[in-house]
Amino acid sequence: MRKLLDFLIRKRHWFLFIFLEFVSVVLIYRNNAYQQNVMFSTANVITANIVSVTGSVTSYLNLREKNKELLERNGQLEMELLKMKDLVEAMKADTVVFRAFVTDSARFFPYEFTTAKVINNSVTYLSNYITLNKGRKDGVLPDMGVVSENGVVGVISIVSDYYSIVLPLLNTKFKLSCKVLGSNHIGSLSWNGRDVRYANLDELPRHVQFQLGDTIVTSGYSAFFPEGILVGVVSSFERQRDDNFNSLKIELATDFHRLSNVMIIKNFRQEKQWAIEREARGDE
């Protein structure tokens, strides 16, 4: 305490000077309109800058929630698009059946999307895997398809109560049935373990017409994905050893380096499809 008092006594001239300066500023501010306007304008500028910085920080912190909302909305729009495709295909097949679909308000659409966040991701191995923050408690089960906002990601392979593992396109064990958009000819997409931006679409019949830049989509020939989900675009092509088939180099739509949020596709008819297919194979 004594040291504090000694310090205050030694520095009393400075404290007196600061006090008098403060009193002078207050008197000038109160008795002069010009100084009031200047100080008011300066205070407004400082306040505006502080509010701007605070708003930017708050906006940045809210980006995660906004991204989640956008992903959920994207999933809803994707389902609406798939429903429309379903009805259009029915119309092409049979006008009478299409009318029945339209008038039946209880028509069942077999797909549902669940959003999830990527919490671990590898792209440097031959057998890459992705970990999601959703599991069995969230309704996630093995063999569900996974897509990003840009295109196909992979298929759920392992599930625990709170987490799940995705077998992605960037895994040499994974194969996906695909087709050139506008064509009904099917090929098999796989990754060769080299460039993470590209995969190969093989077993595509030689007579199928295509051009560089054509869109590659899911064929709908599996219970993992609906028909028409974007996979990538044709980058180049070559003949396979069997000259009756083409091999297309596909630039993948999904950027696996920047993968953050995904959607898990639940197909309510998946088990029924597999059951009847197993029954058919058993009869052979």
Order of alpha helices (4+ residues) and beta strands (2+ residues): alpha-alpha-alpha-alpha-alpha-beta-beta-beta-beta-beta-beta-beta-beta-beta-beta-beta-beta-alpha
